[in-house]
């Protein structure tokens, strides 16, 4: 494959990202069609879950069907091979007079997993697989993680001072990071399926967890309330998005008394969200099982905006896939540390990150790393 192939695949990856926050639990996919003469004749991406896929949108955008003869199709993920909300894309492409399809990566979904590629080859279409695969996998890290582990991809977001504090001794945390960092977090919220907090954060900060500083989709909101004792007048339970709130609890007795098992909803007149019962572990809600429960909804990604307790517990249980940490040019000298007690006693056990990036955001420094 050539530099020209890379050029068109990069464009396909770029337009695929426009579906972020709108296509889950499906993957983001982009498609570019190039004529035999090397000119782009159409492009498309998967815009909304349940609607047409990228390949169909690109084909529909072709103004002169004669240009499809001997054309090359660039697509960021293997064309689907099964009937879902839309027809199989591999069958649609196979009926066109195209010569070649370039695929960034194979789809790991069992219903596809090479079948789309083989169908095209069976119809005498050349298929090249593996162009910019690393970039394609990063684009769909939520989807691929959910497919592999049956639980959502978990990103832990932290905003801390230079000396590692997320709140002052009096509990106040507004604001450690700057406005540019806060706007970025709102952009992230619009791309994740859910935003999660623990009961202490919900009680002390009474957050809304809404998308405000940017335009975008409002995600689901998850609060872990093990004892099921949070007051029902919190923003998460009373605002315009209360139906998007999910409460996770391990208090089976109270859950059975207060919830309608047919609807998984509290009988409270004030809350129209969802309450899920999860097993208990060491006196707390079992986080691993909670994430599997969430993944089955299905939710493919969770942005955790937690306090010290939940952040430390997720790290201790090795349930965090990525950390986004804003480091502000400020010092407190005391208060609440970002994490504490993650089960490490020796340097040999230290948590190390891969694919590390540093970025200046306003006056803050953003650290990004994967486990």
N, C-alpha and C positions, 0 to 999 in steps of 0.2 A: 504494500500500500504506500502511496506517495504523500508528499507534502500537500498536494492539492486535496487528497482524500482527508487529511487531517484538518485542513481549512474548513471543509464542509461539515465534518463531524463536530468541530468546535462550535460552529453555528448551531447545529442541531442540539448540542448540550446547552448552549446559551438560551435558546428559545424554550427548551424543555423546562427550565427553571421557572418560567412564568406560571406554571401550574402549582407552584409551592403553596401548600395550605389549602388547596382546593380539590385535589384528586385523591387524597388518602381515603381508604387504605390501598388504592392503586399506586403504582410508581409514576414518577414524572417521566414523560417521554417526549422527545422532539424528533422531527423528521424533515429532511430537506431533499428535494428532487432536483437533479441536475441533468440537463439535456445531453445528447450525444456530443454536441459541440462544446460542452463545458460551461454552459450558462445555467444559472439557477432559474427554474421555471415555477417553483412553488415551495412553500414551507408550511408546517403546521405543528401543533403540540396538543397534548391531552389537556383540555382546559378545565373540565369539571368531572367529578366522579359520576359515572353512569352515562356520560355523554360520549360522543365519538372519540376514537383514539387518534393519536398523532398522525398515523399513516393515512387514515381516512380523511382527516382535515386537510392534509397536504394534497392528496389527490383531488379533493373537491375544489382546491384553490387553483388547480391547473386551468388556465384560460384557453389554451390551445391543445386539445388532447393528442394531436399529431406529434407534438414534441415528446410524448411519453415513449415513442418508439426508440428502443436501444438506450433509454435513459438509465441513470444510476440513482438509486434511492439510499440515502443515508439515514439510519435510525439508531437511536441511542440504546434501545433494548430490543431483543428478539421479538419480531411480530408474533402476536398471540395466535394460538392454534385451537382455541376452544370458544364455544358460544357462551357468552356471559350476558351483560347488559347490551353488548354490541356484538356483531358477527366477527368471526375470526379474520384478523388482518392478513394473515399469510395467504388465505384463500382469495381475498380481494386483490392482493398484489400479484398473485400467480396468474390472474386473468388479464393483467395488463401486458402490453408489448415491451416491458422493460427488459434490460439486459443483465443488470447487476444490482445486488443489494449489499450494502456495507453495514454491519451490525457492530456496535460497540461492545456488547456483552450478551451472553446467553441469559435467558430468563430462568431463574432457579425454581419458579413455580412448577410443581409436579405436572399440572395440566399442559404446560408448555415445554420447558426443559429440553430444547433441541428439536421438538416436533415442528415448530414454525420454520426453522432453518431447513429441515429435511424436506418439508412440503415444497418450499421454493425450489430446492435443488431437483426435486422430482419433476418439476416443470421446466427444467433446463434453464434455470436462472442461476447465474454465478452468485454465490454468497461468500463474502469475506467477513470473518468474525475476529474481534479482538483489537479494534482500533480505539485508542484512548480509553481502555477498559478501566484503568485506575480512576480517571475522572468520572466515568459513568457510575462506578461503584460509590464514589463519594457523593455524587448527586443524589443517589437513592439509598443512602446509608440507613434511613429509617425503614424503608420497605424491605431491604435485604436482611436487616437484623431481625425484624419481625418474622420474616419467612424462615429464618434459620433457628431462632430460639423461642418462638411463640410467645414473646413478651416484647413490650415496646422498647425502643432505643431511649436511654435515659441520659439526659444532659443536666448536670448540676451547675447552676449559675450562682456565683458568689460575687458580692461587692464588698471589698474590705479595704481597710486603711493600710498604709505601708507597713505598720507593725502587726497586721493580721487580725484586726478587730472588725466585727460587723455591726456592733452596737456599743453605745456608751454605757457606763455603769448604771445609769438610770433606765436603760432599755431603749432609749431613742436611737433610731438608725436613719433618720431623714435629715439631710441626704449625704451618704458617704460618696457615692459616685456622682458624676456631673450629668448635665442634661443630655449631652450627646450619647452617653452610655445608656441612660434611661430610655431614650428614643430607640436605640438599637435593641434593647430588651423587648420593647413593644413590637418591633418588627419580628423578632424571634417568636414571640407569642403567636403571631398570626400564622406562622409556618408550622407550629407544633400542633398535634392533635389535642394535647391537654397540658395544663399547667398545674403543678402539684405543690401543696404546702402541708406542713404538719399542724397539729391542733394548737400548739403554742403560738405559732405565727398567726394563725387565724384569730386566736383570742386576743393577742396583744396588739397586732397591727390592723386587724379588721380589713384585710386587703380586698380589692375588687377583682384583681387578676384579669382585667379587661384590656382590650387593644384600644388605645386612646390617641397616642401621639402620631400614629401612622394609620393609613387605610389598610384594612385586611380583615380576614375572617376571625371571628371570636372563637377561641378554642374551648373545649370542655375544661372544667375546673375541678380538681380533685383535692379533697382534704382528708387526711388520715386522722380520724377521731376514734381511737381505740375504745375508750369508755362510753362513747356516744353521749357526751355531756355538753357539747358546745351549745351556747344559747342560740335560739332560732331567730334572733333579730340581727344576726351578722349580715354583712353585705352579700356574702356568698349564698345566703338562703332567702334573700328578700328583694334583690334588685331585678332588673329586666332580664338577666341571664340566669336566673335561679334554676331553670330547667336544664341548664348545662352543668350544674354542680353534681358531683359524685362524692358521696361520703363512704369511706371505708372504715369498718368497725370490726372488732373481735368480740364485742359484748353480745353474745348470743341471746342471753335472757332478755336484755332490754330490746334487742332487735326484734325478737319474736313478739314482744308485747306491743311495740310501737310501730312496727312496719307491716305493710300489706305484702305478704310473700308472693302474691300473684303479680304485683306490679313493681316490687322492690322499691317502694316509695314509703316514706314516713307518712303517718296519718295526720301529721301536723297540718293545720290550715295554712301555714306560712311557707311551706316548702314543697315545691313540685319537682325536685330533682330526683336522683337515684341513690339508694343506700344499698351497699353490698356488704355481705357478711364474709369475713375472712378468718382463717384460723389464727389462734394465738400462739406466740412463741416467746418464751422467757418474759411473760407479762406484757408483751407488746403485740401489735398487729404484725403478723408474719409478712415482711416486706416482699420476699420473693414470691410468695403465693398471691399477694396483693397485685403485683405487677403482672402475673400470669392471668389473673382475673380481669385486669384492665385490658390486657392484650387480646382477650377473647371477645371484647365488645364489638368490633375490634378497634383498638387505638394503637397506632404504630410508633408513636413518639410522645415523650413526656419531658417537659421542661420543669425542673425542680427548682423552685425559688424558696429554699428552706432556711430555717434557722439552724443553729448548731446541732441540735439533737437529731433531726432527721437527716441532715447532711452527713453527719458522722456515722449514723446507722447504715445509710446506703453505701458509704465507702467501706465500712467494716464488713458488710455482707457482699462486697464486690459486685454491686448492682449498678454502678455508674459506668457509663460508656465514654462520656466526654465531659470535660470540665471547661466552663467559660468563667474566668475569674477576672473581674475588674479590680485593679489595684490603684487606689486613689492617692494622690500626693498629699496625704494627711496622716496625722498620728493622734492616737487617743491615749496610749499609755496604760489603758485598763478598760475593762468592760467584758464583752462576750467575744471569744475567739471564733473564727469561722468554722473550724473543726476541732474536735477534742476527743481523744479516746477511740482511735480507729483500730485498735488491736495490734499495734506495732510496738515491739519492745527492743528489737535489734536492727542495726543498719542493714543487715542482710535481708530484712523483710520490707524494706522501704518501697513505697509505691513509685514506680517510674512511668513517665508518660512517653508516648511516641507521637510522631507527626506534630511536633510542637511548633506553635506560631506565636509571635508577639506582635501586637498592633497598637498604635497610639489612637485613642478615641477621645477627642477633646483634650482635656488635661489628664485623663486617666490612661493607664496601660492595660490592655486586654491580653491575658494569657489564655491560649486555647491548646488543649492537649487531650489525647485519646489514651485509654487504657488498653 
